[in-house]
Amino acid sequence: MLKTIWVGLASLTLASAAQAQSAEAPSPACELHIWPAERMASVTTGLLGGGLLDAALHAGKDASNKAQMASALDSPSQVDALQSLDLATLLELKPGTVIIRHEAPLERKTMNKVKTRRSDSTAACYSELITADVLYHKAAIYGRSLKTLFMVRDFGNDQKIDFEYKAWGGNGLSLFPAKEGEDAVAALDELVGVFKKNFEEYANNARKSMALKKKA
């Protein structure tokens, strides 16, 4: 009789321990993979309003602008800038989401063609943030600005895109590009600051788009 009672108690203890362990086991972490932009561009339009002649007239300046942009916003710097933001709030990520950085850009021409995950991850909760283009634009009438094209894709637990939002964020510049005698460091810092501001603008619109999809 005592043996039967002890066996029963042992079974209950093991079952309780197993249930507790199961309850305490953390759910698989979500992943957000980040990629920087492969290309940058500088476009200056004068009173001619664009075209081949306008491009030829400003080719030297645009080449210089691109070189400075590549210095301030190289691949690691783009990812650093994004990671410095509160991505969990901006993109409404699930608690505990792990940020995984990729410093090698994706080929720009594949961005819209590839509809599956861009990494080898098999995480059950998986999303991507891809920077597509970084564009400096100076217009004779509207002045200087930095525009950035971002794309967010959420896959859930498979290779099918559940949600995708691709759009530009853009804001004005007052320091970049620095003229002779001006603070070049401040001008480059402004690029990084506006890059982050562009993403915040983009993320605000992405959240609205996601909310509309959930209501549909």
Buried (B, 14 or more C-beta within 10 A) or exposed (E): EEEEEEEEEEEEEEEEEEEEEEEEEEEEEBBBBBBBBBEBBBBBBEEEEEEEEBBEBBEEEBEEBBEBBBEBBBBEBBBBBBEEBEBBEBBEBEEEBEBBBBBEBBEBEEBEEEEEBBEEEEBBBBBBBBBBBBBBBBBEEEEBBBBBBBBBBBBEEEEEBEBBBBBBBBBEBEBBBBEEEEEBEEBBBBBBBBBBBBBEBBBEBBBEBBEEEEEE
